[in-house]
Amino acid sequence: DAYRRVLAHMNNGETRNRYNTQRRLSHVKVPSMVLWGTADEINDIEMAHICNDLLEGSKLVLVEGGDHFIPTNRSDEVNEALLDFLG
């Protein structure tokens, strides 16, 4: 029940606009990585490119065939990308 309420809240257009972080990304001044699954059916890959463009000097890493849950479903690739980025 709680999960359904959260989904309903976050799928509301007004709520999505209020929580939209894209308008804040240009203010980020630390090294950043955008990590995205190319098969994400929840957030289109175009959003990955938009976020990467808004984060000055960021690194875009695409997990080929990865879905929305790449930290869980593709953890080895995510960990490798994170270690590379942090190294």
Backbone bond lengths (Angstrom), bond angles and torsions (degrees), N, CA, C in turn:
res aa  C-N    CA-C-N  psi(-1)  N-CA   C-N-CA  omega(-1)  CA-C   N-CA-C  phi
1 D - - - 1.451 - - 1.531 110.75 -
2 A 1.326 116.58 -44.62 1.468 119.88 -179.90 1.527 110.73 -63.37
3 Y 1.324 117.32 -40.59 1.458 120.76 179.60 1.524 110.92 -63.70
4 R 1.318 117.51 -41.21 1.477 120.97 177.13 1.520 110.79 -61.95
5 R 1.317 117.51 -39.14 1.471 120.56 178.41 1.532 110.94 -65.46
6 V 1.331 116.73 -42.06 1.464 120.10 177.99 1.525 110.01 -62.86
7 L 1.336 117.77 -45.40 1.463 120.61 178.39 1.521 111.76 -60.04
8 A 1.310 116.52 -44.72 1.467 119.92 179.54 1.527 110.17 -62.08
9 H 1.316 116.22 -41.36 1.462 121.17 179.66 1.525 110.65 -63.90
10 M 1.335 117.23 -47.67 1.459 121.01 -175.72 1.529 112.64 -75.26
11 N 1.312 118.53 -20.36 1.467 120.45 178.18 1.527 112.24 -88.43
12 N 1.318 116.93 -3.83 1.453 121.60 174.96 1.530 108.12 -72.61
13 G 1.325 117.74 128.76 1.458 122.27 -176.87 1.513 113.93 -55.85
14 E 1.312 117.21 -42.55 1.470 121.35 179.84 1.531 110.67 -64.22
15 T 1.321 116.20 -42.43 1.464 120.69 178.46 1.521 110.39 -64.02
16 R 1.326 116.92 -44.05 1.472 120.55 -179.27 1.527 110.50 -60.78
17 N 1.318 117.35 -39.44 1.471 119.94 177.44 1.519 111.41 -65.33
18 R 1.318 116.83 -40.86 1.466 121.14 -178.48 1.526 111.26 -64.68
19 Y 1.337 117.10 -39.67 1.459 121.23 -177.39 1.526 113.15 -91.34
20 N 1.311 118.86 0.40 1.455 122.15 -177.56 1.532 110.02 -61.66
21 T 1.309 115.56 114.92 1.469 119.91 -177.56 1.523 112.88 -86.17
22 Q 1.316 118.04 -10.72 1.464 119.62 -177.40 1.523 111.98 -57.49
23 R 1.311 117.22 -35.27 1.467 119.08 -178.25 1.522 111.98 -67.94
24 R 1.329 117.64 -14.97 1.461 121.16 -179.23 1.527 113.49 -100.32
25 L 1.318 117.47 -11.56 1.458 120.30 -172.01 1.521 113.63 -63.41
26 S 1.305 118.35 -32.33 1.466 120.03 -179.33 1.529 112.10 -67.22
27 H 1.321 117.30 -13.85 1.464 121.43 178.92 1.529 112.50 -88.12
28 V 1.315 117.70 -10.08 1.464 121.73 179.87 1.522 108.58 -73.68
29 K 1.313 116.81 125.82 1.470 121.79 -175.56 1.527 111.96 -121.75
30 V 1.301 118.06 24.01 1.461 122.19 177.78 1.531 108.50 -117.74
31 P 1.329 117.57 157.84 1.465 119.02 177.38 1.528 110.39 -55.23
32 S 1.320 115.21 134.03 1.465 120.20 -175.36 1.518 110.89 -136.37
33 M 1.316 114.93 150.80 1.455 121.24 176.17 1.526 108.26 -128.24
34 V 1.311 115.46 134.67 1.458 121.66 173.04 1.517 105.75 -104.27
35 L 1.311 116.76 117.66 1.459 123.51 -176.91 1.518 107.82 -113.90
36 W 1.334 117.25 121.85 1.462 120.21 -169.96 1.517 110.96 -142.51
37 G 1.299 116.38 141.08 1.465 121.53 172.83 1.521 109.94 -86.46
38 T 1.329 116.68 132.69 1.466 119.83 -176.92 1.527 112.84 -69.70
39 A 1.330 116.94 -16.87 1.465 120.65 179.69 1.529 111.71 -108.42
40 D 1.320 117.05 25.33 1.466 121.58 178.45 1.526 108.57 -65.77
41 E 1.320 116.62 116.68 1.461 121.31 -179.35 1.527 112.24 -92.20
42 I 1.309 117.24 -4.30 1.457 120.89 -179.79 1.523 110.82 -95.49
43 N 1.328 116.60 -45.67 1.461 121.93 177.88 1.524 108.43 -122.40
44 D 1.311 116.20 116.74 1.453 122.38 -177.07 1.526 111.41 -58.61
45 I 1.308 116.26 147.87 1.467 121.28 -178.53 1.528 112.11 -60.40
46 E 1.316 116.78 -23.05 1.469 119.99 176.06 1.531 110.48 -56.95
47 M 1.333 116.64 -34.57 1.460 120.73 179.60 1.525 110.77 -64.92
48 A 1.314 117.59 -33.59 1.466 120.85 177.20 1.516 110.18 -62.26
49 H 1.328 115.99 -43.72 1.463 120.11 -179.53 1.532 111.32 -68.68
50 I 1.321 116.35 -37.80 1.468 120.38 177.26 1.530 110.05 -62.54
51 C 1.329 116.51 -48.24 1.466 120.54 179.82 1.525 110.70 -61.28
52 N 1.321 116.30 -43.41 1.463 120.20 179.53 1.525 110.98 -61.70
53 D 1.320 116.74 -40.56 1.468 120.51 178.91 1.524 111.87 -66.69
54 L 1.328 116.94 -33.60 1.459 120.84 -178.09 1.529 113.02 -78.94
55 L 1.318 116.77 -22.00 1.464 121.62 178.68 1.518 108.59 -95.13
56 E 1.314 116.64 103.78 1.458 120.84 -175.74 1.529 111.59 -57.98
57 G 1.328 115.24 124.66 1.460 120.49 176.85 1.510 115.03 73.09
58 S 1.318 118.68 15.18 1.457 120.22 -177.43 1.522 111.33 -75.47
59 K 1.305 114.69 164.28 1.458 122.08 178.31 1.525 107.74 -109.96
60 L 1.323 116.36 127.45 1.461 121.60 177.55 1.520 108.55 -99.53
61 V 1.330 116.34 123.95 1.456 122.48 177.04 1.523 107.38 -120.60
62 L 1.315 115.19 120.10 1.458 121.00 178.80 1.519 109.51 -105.32
63 V 1.327 115.61 127.78 1.457 121.30 176.71 1.524 106.38 -94.06
64 E 1.329 115.10 105.50 1.463 121.42 -176.04 1.526 110.86 -59.26
65 G 1.337 115.27 123.11 1.459 121.38 180.00 1.518 114.45 78.54
66 G 1.323 116.68 -1.53 1.461 120.28 -179.38 1.519 111.47 -74.06
67 D 1.321 116.30 145.04 1.461 120.95 -179.60 1.531 110.24 -97.89
68 H 1.304 116.81 -160.93 1.464 122.06 -177.42 1.529 112.51 -68.80
69 F 1.315 116.14 -21.04 1.464 120.62 -173.92 1.524 111.59 -107.81
70 I 1.338 117.57 41.79 1.461 120.58 -176.81 1.531 114.06 -60.63
71 P 1.344 120.43 -32.34 1.472 117.26 177.59 1.530 112.30 -60.87
72 T 1.323 116.73 -29.06 1.460 121.17 179.08 1.522 111.63 -92.00
73 N 1.331 116.18 -48.07 1.462 121.11 -172.66 1.520 114.37 -83.19
74 R 1.301 117.77 -21.98 1.470 121.47 -178.32 1.531 109.73 -132.93
75 S 1.311 115.43 45.03 1.467 121.03 -171.85 1.525 113.56 -59.45
76 D 1.317 118.74 -34.94 1.471 119.54 179.53 1.521 110.81 -62.82
77 E 1.331 117.24 -44.21 1.461 121.22 179.73 1.533 111.27 -68.47
78 V 1.321 116.13 -38.73 1.460 120.45 178.27 1.528 109.42 -64.78
79 N 1.316 117.37 -45.97 1.467 120.66 179.37 1.526 111.32 -61.72
80 E 1.325 117.11 -41.52 1.463 121.05 178.55 1.531 110.69 -62.00
81 A 1.330 116.31 -43.91 1.467 120.52 179.61 1.531 110.42 -64.06
82 L 1.330 116.79 -41.86 1.459 120.61 179.63 1.522 111.76 -65.31
83 L 1.331 117.09 -44.44 1.461 120.13 179.27 1.532 110.72 -63.92
84 D 1.324 116.96 -40.09 1.452 120.42 177.62 1.526 110.68 -62.92
85 F 1.328 115.91 -44.28 1.456 120.63 -179.29 1.524 111.65 -64.95
86 L 1.317 116.75 -42.83 1.457 121.45 -177.37 1.530 112.63 -78.06
87 G 1.336 115.89 -20.09 1.473 119.91 -177.67 1.457 110.99 -77.69
